[in-house]
Amino acid sequence: MDNKQLQSSKKFIIKDSTRKRCKIFAADEATLQQFRPISLELFAYLWEVPTIEFSIYIRVEEEMIEYIRPSELSPELLQHVWAASLKDNGGVEVFIAKKDYPKFEHTLSYVRTRKINALLEKDPSLDRKTLEIFSDLSGASQMVLRGGVNKQVAERVKSAAAFMVNQLMANDLAMSTLSRMITIDPSLYDHSASVAMFSTIMAKQYIDPKLPFKDAEVIAQCGMYHDAGKSCIPNAILNKPGAFTPDEFEVMKTHVQFGHKELMNAIQNGAPIDEIVARVALEHHERFTGKGYPAGKRGRWEEDPELGIHVYSRIISIADAYSALLMKRVYKPALPAEKALELMERSAPDDFDPEIFKPFVDGVRVSLATLKKRKDVVEANTGAIFMIDSDEKLVKQIQESRKQATAAVKKSS
C-alpha cells in the first residue's frame, strides 16, 4: 500500500505485500460491532508518540486489516493510512478495537497535556484552567466525530459540558485564551469543543448573565454535536486539501440532515440529549436573512415559529464561523482573532442576528484586551516564577463530575 498505487486508481487495492505482512479478516456486521471508527484529525496526535499500546485497523470494503500493530508504529505507516482514507471511492475507514479504546484515549490525553504545558511555556499569560477544561471537552467531542452518537457517548458529552459550564462561566480570559491557542499550536485545536466553549461563554457572559445552568449546559451540548453529521461524509471530501467543487459542496451540506437524523435516533434510543440539540445540528448553517441551508430559514424563531431560526442555532452559527476562521486549512491560513472578527463584521448583516453578534464581538475584544494586559504583566516580571491558576485537583474534579453525572443518569433511567 503506497502513495503511487493510491494515485493510480480510484478504487483502493490491497497489495500482496500488505496481505503477507498484516492480519486480514472479514469485516462483517458482527465483526464491526467490536470496533470503533476514529477521526483522521486525531492522527496529528499519533505522529507525536514513539509507541502505542493498541493496533490501528483499516476497513477496505468487506475486509478488515490490522495495518499498524503496537510494535510497528511509524510516520510512514501513519501516512499510508491517512492517504488511503482520503482516496476517492476507496471504501476505506480507520478503526480502533473497542476493547483498546481506553488505551487510545489515554494516548490522546497524554499528548494534549504535553501540548498544553508547551503552550503555557510559550505564552504563560494564557489561562491554564481554560486549556485543561478544553482538553477534557475535546476528548468528549472526538468520540462524536467518527464514533457516532449513542447513550455512552452522550453521557460523556453531558458530563464534560456540565463540568465546563460549572467551572468556566465567570472566566474573562476564556475567549481570548482559546482564540490565541490556535495561532501557537494549530494541532491542539478541536473545532466542536471550541464551538461549545465559545457559544456557552457567549450566551452566559455576553447575552444573558442570568441564563440558568441547565440552558447553558444544553447550549454547550449543541456546540459539541453541531457537526455530528460529518461522520457520514466521506473522508475524501471531509478532509480535502482544497476548496470544494459544487458537487462536493452539495455532499458536504448534507451533514446537517445526517446530524439531525443521527441525534434523533440516539434520543429515541435513550441517549440523554435534548431534542433542541438535534434541531441546532440541522439549523446551524441557516443565515439571518435567509441565505443559508438547508431550508433557507430567516429571522428569529421567537417572532416566526414556522420560518424563524432558533436562538440556540443563531448563537452556534456565530461560534461556528468564528472557530472556522481561526483554524488553519491547506487552502487558507489561520487568522488572528481580530482579523477573524473583521471578516465576520463584513458578512454580519446577511449572516448573523445583530442582537447576538454585537455583544459577541464586544465581549471577545474585551477578553483579548484583558489577555494583553495580563501578557504585559508577565513580560514585565521577566525572571520571576509566574503561576497561573495551577489547579492540581482539576483532573480529580473532572473524574468526580463524570461519576456524579453517570450516577444521576442511571438513577433516572
BADREN-471013 format. One record per atom (N, C-alpha, C, O): residue in one letter; x, z, y. Coordinates in steps of 0.2 Angstrom, whole numbers, plus 5000, padded with zeros to 4 digits. Atoms other than C-alpha are relative to their C-alpha. Layout:
BEGIN
aXZY/...
***
This chain:
BEGIN
m500450004994/m500050005000/m500450005006/m500750055008/d499550004995/d501049945015/d499649965006/d499149935005/n500350034994/n500649885033/n499949924999/n499449895002/k500050085001/k501049695028/k499449994996/k499049944998/q500650015004/q499749705015/q499350025003/q498849985003/l500649984996/l498449795026/l499849955005/l499249945006/q500150054995/q498649655038/q499849934997/q499549895001/s500050065003/s498549515026/s499249984998/s499149924997/s500750015002/s496649535021/s499650055003/s499850115004/k500549954998/k495149615027/k499850054995/k499650114997/k500249955006/k494749695010/k500750034998/k501250004996/f499449965002/f495949835005/f500149994993/f499650004989/i499850005007/i496849814989/i500550054998/i501050065002/i499549945002/i497749954979/i500549964996/i500449924992/k499450035003/k499449894975/k500250034993/k500050094991/d499849975007/d500149914957/d500550065001/d500450104996/s499549954999/s501550024963/s499650075002/s499850125000/t500549944999/t500150144970/t499750024994/t499650084993/r500349985006/r499250144954/r500550034995/r500350084991/k499549965004/k500850194945/k500250075002/k500350114999/r499749944997/r501350324957/r499450065001/r499650125000/c500549964999/c499650404960/c499550014995/c499449974990/k500549995004/k498250484951/k499449975003/k499249985008/i500650044998/i496650374952/i499550014995/i499550014989/f500649995004/f494950414946/f499349975003/f499449965009/a500650034998/a493150354948/a499750055006/a499750115005/a500349964994/a492350404965/a499250004999/a498949975003/d500750005001/d490550434958/d499750065004/d500150105007/e500449954996/e489250544966/e500250074998/e500350115003/a499949935002/a489650694956/a500750025002/a500950085004/t499349994998/t491550674960/t500050025007/t500450065010/l500050004993/l491250654978/l499750075003/l499950095008/q500349934998/q490250824979/q500650055000/q500550105003/q499549955001/q491950904975/q500549995006/q501050035007/f499650014995/f492750834991/f499750005007/f499150005007/r500350004993/r492550845010/r500449955004/r501049955004/p499750054996/p492950695021/p500350045007/p500050095009/i499649974994/i494150735036/i500149955005/i500149895004/s499950044995/s494350665053/s500749985001/s501250015000/l499350024999/l495850555057/l500350035006/l500950035007/e499749964995/e496050655073/e500550054998/e500950075002/l499649945002/l496750795063/l500749984997/l501150024996/f499350025002/f498250685057/f500550015005/f501150025002/a499549984995/a499150725073/a500350074998/a500950085000/y499849935002/y499250905066/y500549994994/y501050034994/l499750005006/l499850855049/l500749975001/l501249984997/w499350034998/w501350755057/w500550055002/w501150045002/e499649954997/e501950915064/e500250064995/e500550114997/v499849955005/v502151015047/v500549974995/v500449914993/p499650035004/p503550995035/p499749994993/p499949954989/t500350005007/t502551035019/t499250025001/t499050045006/i500749985001/i500651055014/i499950034993/i500350024989/e500249975007/e499851155000/e499449974997/e499150004993/f500650035002/f498451034997/f500249924999/f500749905002/s499950085000/s498350844992/s499549975005/s499049995006/i500450044996/i497650715003/i499849944996/i500249904993/y500350065004/y496450584994/y499849955005/y499549965010/i500450064996/i495850415000/i499549974995/i499749964989/r500550045004/r494250334993/r500149935002/r500049915008/v500050084999/v494450144991/v499449984996/v499449974990/e500650025003/e492650084987/e499850054994/e499650114996/e500349965005/e492250154970/e500650044996/e500550084991/e499449975003/e494050234966/e500250055005/e500350045011/m499749954997/m494750394972/m500850014999/m501050014993/i499350005001/i496650404975/i500350075002/i500250085008/e499649944997/e497750564976/e500649975003/e501149975000/y499550054997/y498850474988/y500650055003/y501250025002/i499549964998/i499850624995/i500050074997/i499550104999/r500049935003/r500250774984/r500550045004/r500950025009/p499749954996/p500950934992/p500849985000/p501149995006/s499350015000/s502750884987/s500249945003/s500849925004/e499950064998/e502650714994/e499949985008/e499949935010/l500250014993/l502150735012/l500649975004/l501149995004/s499550034996/s503050615024/s499649965005/s499049945004/p500450044995/p502650525040/p499849934998/p499349905000/e500150075002/e502750355031/e499350004996/e498949964997/l500650005003/l501350405019/l499450025004/l498949995003/l500549984995/l500350485033/l499849935003/l499249925005/q500150064996/q500550315042/q499649954995/q499149924998/h500350045005/h499950225026/h499250015000/h498849975001/v500749985000/v498350325026/v499649985006/v499149965006/w500350024994/w498050305044/w499849935001/w499349915003/a500150074999/a498250115044/a499449984995/a499049944997/a500550025005/a497150095028/a499350025003/a498849985002/s500749984998/s495750195036/s499749965006/s499149965007/l500250044994/l495750085052/l499949934998/l499749895002/k500150075002/k495649925042/k499349985000/k498950014997/d500750025000/d494049825045/d499849994993/d500149954989/n500350015006/n492949825030/n500450024994/n500350004988/g499549985005/g494249915020/g499750054995/g499950064989/g500349955005/g493050045012/g500450064999/g500350084993/v499649955001/v494250175015/v499850075004/v499750065009/e500149934997/e493950365018/e500550054998/e500850044993/v499549955001/v495050515019/v499750074998/v499250095001/f500349945003/f494650675009/f500550054999/f501150044997/i499649945003/i495250855005/i499550034995/i498950034996/a500449975005/a494650934989/a499750075004/a500050105007/k500349944997/k493351074994/k500350064999/k500450115003/k499749945002/k494251204985/k500750015004/k500950075005/d499450004996/d495851164996/d499850005007/d500350015011/y500250004993/y494851165012/y500350065004/y500550055010/p499849944997/p495351345017/p500849995002/p501050015007/k499350014999/k497251295015/k500149945006/k500549955010/f499950054995/f496951135026/f499850035007/f500250025011/e500249974994/e496051245039/e500650055003/e500850055009/h499449964998/h497551365039/h500649965003/h500949995007/t499550054997/t498751225042/t499949985007/t500349985011/l500250024993/l497751165057/l500150065005/l500350055010/s500049944995/s497651345064/s500750015001/s500850035007/y499349994999/y499551365062/y500249955005/y500649985010/v499850054995/v499851205072/v499750015006/v500150015012/r500449994994/r498551245085/r500450065004/r500550065010/t499749944997/t499351425088/t500749985002/t500850005008/r499450024998/r501051345089/r500049965006/r500449975011/k500150054995/k500451215101/k499850045006/k500150035012/i500349964994/i499551345112/i500650045003/i500750055009/n499449964998/n501151455113/n500549965004/n500849985009/a499650054996/a502151305118/a499749985007/a500149975011/l500450024994/l500851255131/l500150065005/l500250045011/l500049944995/l500951435139/l500750015002/l500950035007/e499350004998/e502851425139/e500149955006/e500549965010/k499950064995/k502751255149/k499650025006/k499950015012/d500449984994/d501451325161/d499650074999/d499150074996/p500349935001/p501151515160/p499450025004/p499250075003/s500649994996/s499851505173/s499349994997/s498850014999/l500650015004/l498651445160/l499750064997/l500150114996/d500349945002/d497351565154/d500150004992/d499849964989/r499949995007/r497851625136/r499350004996/r499249974991/k500649995004/k496151685131/k499649944999/k499349924994/t500350075000/t495351515136/t500349964994/t499949934990/l499750045005/l496551425125/l499950024993/l499849984988/e500149975007/e496351545110/e499349994998/e499149974992/i500750015001/i494451535111/i499949924999/i499549904994/f500050075001/f494651345112/f500249984993/f499949944990/s499750015007/s495651345096/s499550024995/s499449984990/d500549985005/d494351435087/d499449955000/d499149934995/l500650044999/l492951325094/l500249934997/l499849894994/s499750075003/s494051165089/s500050004992/s499849954989/g500050005007/g494151225071/g499349994997/g499249964992/a500750015002/a492251235070/a499849935001/a499449904997/s500250074998/s492051065079/s500249954995/s499949904993/q499750055004/q493150975067/q499750004993/q499749954989/m500450005006/m492051025052/m499449955001/m499149934996/v500650044998/v490650925061/v500249934999/v499949884997/l499850074999/l491650765064/l500049954994/l499749904995/r500050045006/r491950695047/r499650044994/r499450004989/g500349965005/g491250835036/g499250004999/g499050024994/g500750005000/g489450815041/g499750075002/g500150125002/v500449944998/v488150955045/v499650034994/v499249994992/n500449975005/n487551075033/n499950085002/n500250095007/k500149934998/k487051265033/k500650035001/k500750075006/q499449965000/q488851325030/q500349985007/q500650025011/v499650024993/v489551215045/v499650035006/v499950055010/a500449974994/a488051265056/a500150075001/a500150095007/e499949934999/e488351445053/e500750015003/e500850065008/r499349994996/r490251425058/r500049985007/r500350015011/v500150024993/v489751325073/v499650055004/v499850075010/k500449954997/k488451455078/k500450065002/k500450095008/s499549944999/s489751595076/s500549995006/s500650035010/a499550024995/a491051505086/a499750005007/a500050025012/a500350014994/a489851465100/a499850065003/a499950085009/a500249934998/a489151645101/a500650035003/a500650075008/f499449964998/f490951715102/f500249975007/f500450015011/m499750034994/m491451585116/m499550025006/m499850045011/v500549984995/v489851625126/v500250075002/v500250095008/n499949934999/n490151815125/n500750015003/n500750065007/q499349994998/q492051805129/q500249975007/q500649995010/l499750054995/l492251665142/l499650005006/l499849975011/m500550024995/m490751665154/m500250025007/m500049995012/a499849984993/a491551765168/a500749985002/a501050005007/n499350024999/n493251675167/n500049945005/n499849895003/d500050064995/d493551575183/d500649964999/d500749915003/l499450055002/l495151495175/l499849954994/l500249914993/a500150045006/a494251415160/a500049935001/a500349894998/m500050074998/m493851255168/m500649975001/m500849914999/s499350034998/s495551225176/s500550004994/s500949964993/t499649995006/t496451285160/t499949944995/t500449914993/l500250065005/l495551155149/l500249945003/l500449895000/s499950064997/s495751025162/s500749985001/s500949925000/r499350015000/r497651045163/r500350004993/r500849964993/m499849995007/m497851075145/m500249934997/m500849924994/i499950075003/i497750885140/i500649975003/i500949935000/t499450044997/t499050825153/t500650034997/t501149994998/i499349975002/i500350945145/i500049984992/i500649964990/d500050025008/d499850915126/d499449974998/d498950004996/p500650045002/p498550775123/p499850014993/p499250014991/s500249995007/s498650805104/s499650064999/s499350074993/l500349935001/l497950985106/l499249995002/l498850035000/y500750014998/y496350915114/y499549984995/y499649944990/d500550015005/d494750915105/d499349995004/d499150035008/h500550024996/h493350825113/h499350045000/h499150065005/s500749965001/s491750915106/s500150075002/s499750105005/a499949934998/a492551085108/a500050015008/a499850055011/s500050004993/s492951045126/s499349995004/s499250025009/v500650014997/v491250975130/v499550064999/v499250085004/a500449945001/a490451135123/a500250055005/a499850085008/m499849954995/m491551245134/m499849975007/m499650015011/f500250024993/f491351135150/f499350015001/f499150035007/s500749994999/s489451125148/s499850075000/s499350085005/t500249935000/t489251305144/t500250045007/t499850075010/i499749974994/i490351365159/i499649975006/i499450015010/m500450034995/m489451235170/m499350035001/m499150055006/a500749975000/a487751305165/a500050075003/a499550095007/k500049934999/k488151485166/k500350025007/k500150065010/q499749984994/q489351495181/q499849965006/q499749995012/y500150044994/y488851345192/y499349995001/y499149975007/i500750024999/i487051315189/i499550065000/i499150075005/d500549955001/d486151475183/d500450064998/d500450074992/p499649945002/p487151645183/p499650044996/p499850094992/k500549965004/k485551725175/k499849974994/k499449994990/l500150035006/l485551605161/l500050054994/l500650084993/p500049955006/p485051705145/p500649984995/p500749924994/f499450015004/f486451725132/f499749954994/f500149904993/k500250045005/k485351635119/k500049925002/k500249884999/d500050074998/d485151475130/d500749985001/d500849925000/a499450024999/a486951475134/a500349984993/a500749934993/e499850015007/e487351485115/e499749934998/e500149894995/v500350065002/v486151335112/v500449945004/v500549895001/i499650054996/i487051235126/i500749994997/i500949934996/a499350015003/a488751265118/a499949964993/a500349924992/q500150045006/q488051205101/q499849935002/q500049884998/c500150074998/c487351045110/c500749975001/c500749914999/g499350034999/g489151015115/g500449994994/g500749944993/m499650015006/m489851045098/m499749944996/m500149914992/y500450055004/y488550925090/y499949945003/y499649895000/h500250064996/h488350795103/h500249934997/h499949884997/d499750065003/d489450675094/d500050004992/d500349964989/a500049995007/a488950725076/a499949934997/a500149924991/g500150065003/g488350545073/g500649954999/g500649904995/k499450045001/k490050475074/k500350004993/k500749964992/s499850005006/s490350525057/s499849944996/s500049934990/c500350065003/c489350375052/c500249945003/c500049885000/i499750064997/i490350255062/i500649984997/i501150034996/p499450025004/p491750155053/p500650025004/p500650015010/n499449984996/n493450225057/n500349945004/n500649955009/a499750064996/a494050045062/a499749995007/a500049965011/i500350004994/i492850055076/i500150065004/i500350065010/l500049944997/l492850235080/l500750015003/l500850045008/n499449994998/n494750235081/n500449945002/n501049945002/k499750064998/k495050065088/k500550015005/k500350045010/p499550004994/p496650045099/p499949955005/p500349915006/g500250054995/g495749945112/g499350015002/g498950044999/a500750014998/a494149905121/a499649974994/a499849934990/f500450035005/f492649865110/f499749935002/f499749925008/t500350064999/t491949695108/t499250025001/t499050074999/p500749985000/p490049685112/p499750024994/p499350064994/d500349985006/d489549685094/d500350074998/d499950114995/e499749945002/e490749835091/e499650065004/e499550115002/f500349954995/f489949925106/f499350024997/f499150074998/e500649995003/e488249905098/e500050044994/e499550084993/v499949955006/v488849985082/v500150075003/v499850125000/m499849944998/m489650125092/m499450045003/m499350105002/k500649974996/k487950155102/k499650034995/k499250084996/t500549975005/t487050195085/t500250074998/t499850104995/h499849945002/h488050355084/h499450055003/h499450115000/v500549954997/v486650445095/v499450004995/v499150064994/q500650005005/q485250395082/q500250034994/q499950074991/f499749975006/f486350445067/f500150075001/f499950114997/g499949934999/g486750605075/g499350045000/g499350104997/h500649974999/h484950645079/h499750014993/h499450064991/k500350005007/k484450605061/k500350054995/k500050094992/e499649955004/e485850705053/e499850075002/e499850114997/l500249934998/l485450855063/l499350024998/l499250084996/m500749995002/m483550845060/m500050024992/m499650064990/n500049995007/n483950835041/n500350074999/n500050104994/a499749945001/a485050985042/a499650065002/a499550114999/i500549954998/i483751085052/i499550014994/i499350064993/q500549995005/q482451045039/q500250034993/q499850054989/n499749975006/n483651105025/n500250075001/n500650104997/g499849934999/g483851275033/g500650015005/g500750075005/a499449984995/a485351255045/a499850035006/a499350015009/p500249964993/p485251375060/p500249965006/p500749985010/i499950054994/i485151235073/i499450005004/i498949985000/d500650014996/d483851225087/d499949935000/d500449895001/e500250075000/e482951065087/e500249965007/e500349905007/i499850034993/i483451035106/i500749974999/i500949935002/v499350025001/v485251015099/v499949934998/v500349885000/a500150075003/a484650855089/a499849965006/a500049905006/r500250044994/r483750795105/r500649985005/r500649925007/v499450024996/v485350805115/v500549954997/v500749915001/a499650055004/a486350715102/a499749935001/a500149885002/l500350064998/l485050575105/l500149985007/l500149925008/e500050014993/e485050585124/e500650005004/e500649985010/h499549984996/h486750625129/h500349935004/h500849945008/h499750064997/h487150435134/h499449975005/h499549925007/e500550034995/e485550415144/e500250025007/e500650065008/r499749994993/r485850405163/r499450015005/r498949985004/f500649974995/f484850475178/f499649955002/f499049965004/t500550064997/t484250305185/t499849954994/t499649904996/g500350045005/g483850235168/g500549944997/g500349904993/k499550055002/k485450135164/k500450024994/k500949984992/g499749985006/g485950225148/g499749984994/g499249934994/y500350025006/y485450215130/y499950064996/y500250114997/p500350065003/p484650215118/p499349985003/p499149925001/a500750014998/a482950225126/a499949985008/a499449975010/g500150014993/g483350195145/g499650055004/g499250045008/k500349954996/k482650365150/k500350015007/k500849995008/r499849994993/r482750415168/r499750075003/r499150095001/g500249944997/g482550565179/g499950074996/g500350074991/r500049935003/r482050745174/r499450014995/r498949994997/w500649995005/w481050795158/w499550055003/w498950045002/e500449954997/e480350935168/e499449975005/e498949995006/e500450034996/e479550815180/e499649944997/e499149924999/d500350055004/d479150675167/d500150014993/d500649994990/p499949985007/p478950745149/p500149944996/p500449944990/e500050065005/e478750565142/e500649965001/e500949944996/l499550054999/l480150465150/l500650045003/l501250015004/g499549974997/g481250605158/g500650034995/g500450034989/i499449975004/i482950675151/i500050075000/i500050105006/h500049925001/h483050855145/h500650035004/h501149995005/v499549974995/v484050965157/v500750014996/v501250014998/y499449995004/y485251005142/y500449944999/y501049944999/s499650065000/s485650825140/s500349985006/s500849955006/r499750014994/r485950805158/r500650045001/r501150015005/i499449964999/i487250945158/i500549974995/i501149964997/i499550035005/i488050875142/i500349935002/i500949925001/s499850074998/s488150695149/s500650015005/s501149975005/i499549994995/i489250765164/i500650034996/i501250004997/a499449985004/a490350865152/a500349954996/a501049954996/d499750055005/d490550725140/d500449955004/d500949935002/a499750054996/a491050605154/a500750025003/a501249995003/y499449974997/y492250725162/y500650014994/y501249994995/s499649995005/s493050765145/s500449934998/s501049934997/a499750075003/a493250575140/a500549985005/a501049945003/l499550034995/l494150535157/l500650044999/l501250015001/l499449965000/l495350675154/l500549984994/l501149994994/m499650025006/m495850605137/m500449945000/m500249895004/k499550065001/k497250485133/k499749964995/k499649984989/r500250055005/r496750325124/r500549955000/r500949945005/v499550065000/v497850175119/v499849955006/v500349935009/y500250044995/y496850075132/y500050035007/y499850005012/k500049964993/k496950205146/k500450065000/k500450094994/p499749944999/p497950345152/p499650065000/p499050065002/a500449944998/a497450525153/a500050015007/a500550005010/l500049994993/l496850565170/l500050075002/l499850114999/p500049944998/p497250715180/p499350025002/p498849985004/a500749984999/a495650825184/a499749975007/a499249955007/e500250024994/e495550775202/e499849925000/e499349905003/k500150075001/k495650585198/k499349994996/k498949954998/a500650015004/a494350605185/a499350025004/a498849995003/l500649984996/l493150695197/l499949945005/l499349935006/e500150054995/e493450555210/e499649944997/e499249914999/l500350055003/l492950425197/l499350014998/l498849974999/m500649985001/m491450515192/m499550005006/m498949995006/e500450004994/e490850535210/e499849935002/e499349925005/r500250074998/r490850345212/r499449984996/r498949954998/s500550025004/s489650325197/s499450055000/s498950044997/a500549955000/a488650485200/a499349985002/a498850004999/p500650024998/p487250405210/p499649974994/p498949984994/d500450035006/d486750305194/d500050044994/d499550044990/d499949965007/d487350425180/d499750075000/d499450084995/f500149935001/f487050605184/f499550035005/f499450005010/d500549964996/d485750725190/d500450035006/d500850075005/p499649974994/p486350775208/p500050075000/p500450105003/e500149934999/e485650945207/e500550044995/e500650104995/i499649975005/i486850975192/i500749985001/i501250025001/f499350034999/f488350865196/f500350035006/f500950045006/k499649974994/k488750935214/k500250074998/k500850085000/p499749945001/p488851115208/p500650004995/p501150034995/f499550015005/f489951055193/f500649985004/f501250015003/v499450024996/v491150965205/v500350055004/v500950065004/d499849944996/d491251105217/d500350064996/d500850084998/g499749945004/g491551235203/g500649984997/g501150024997/v499350025003/v492951135195/v500550005005/v501150025004/r499550004995/r493851115211/r500250075002/r500750085004/v499949934998/v493651295215/v500550034994/v501050074996/s499649985006/s494351335197/s500749975001/s501250014999/l499350034999/l495851215200/l500450035005/l501050045005/a499649974994/a496251295217/a500250074998/a500750094999/t499849935003/t496251465208/t500650004996/t501050044996/l499550015004/l497351405195/l500749985004/l501250015002/k499450014996/k498551335208/k500350065003/k500950075003/k499849944997/k498651495217/k500450054995/k500950084996/r499749965006/r499051585200/r500749974998/r501150014997/k499450035001/k500351455197/k500650025005/k501150035003/d499649994995/d501151485213/d500350075000/d500950095001/v499849935002/v501251675209/v500550004995/v501050044995/v499550015005/v502051635193/v500749985002/v501250015000/e499450034998/e503351525200/e500450045005/e501050045006/a499749954995/a503651655214/a500450064996/a500850094999/n499749945004/n504151785200/n500449974995/n500550004990/t499550035004/t505451675193/t500550064997/t500850105001/g499649955003/g506451785180/g499650064998/g499950104994/a500449945002/a505051915178/a499649984994/a499549924993/i500550015006/i504051935162/i499350005003/i499150055005/f500650014997/f502351875166/f499549994994/f499449944991/m500550005006/m500951925153/m499449985003/m499150005008/i500650024998/i499351835154/i499550014995/i499449984990/d500649985005/d497851915145/d500249994993/d499949964989/s499850015006/s498851935130/s499650054995/s499850114994/d500549965004/d497451995118/d500150004993/d499949954990/e499850015007/e498152035101/e499450014996/e499550004990/k500649995004/k496452085095/k499549944999/k499049954996/l500550065000/l495651915098/l499849984993/l499349964992/v500150035007/v495851855080/v499550044996/v499150024993/k500549955004/k495052015073/k499349995003/k498850005000/q500750014997/q493651995086/q499649944997/q499049944996/i500350065002/i493351815081/i499750014992/i499249994991/q500249995007/q493351865062/q499450055000/q498950034996/e500649955000/e492152015066/e499449965002/e498849974999/s500550044997/s491051895076/s499749964995/s499049954994/r500250055005/r490951775062/r499650044994/r499150024992/k500349965005/k490551915049/k499350025002/k498850024998/q500649974998/q489151985060/q499549945000/q498949954999/a500550065000/a488351805063/a499849984993/a499249974992/t500250025007/t488451765044/t499550054997/t499050044994/a500449955003/a487651935040/a499350005003/a498850015000/a500650014997/a486251905053/a499649944997/a499049954996/v500450065003/v485851735046/v499850024993/v499250004991/k500349985007/k485751805028/k499450045000/k499050044996/k500549954999/k484651945034/k499349975002/k498849994999/s500650034998/s483451825042/s499749954996/s499249934996/s500250065005/s483451695028/s499650034994/s499449994989/
***
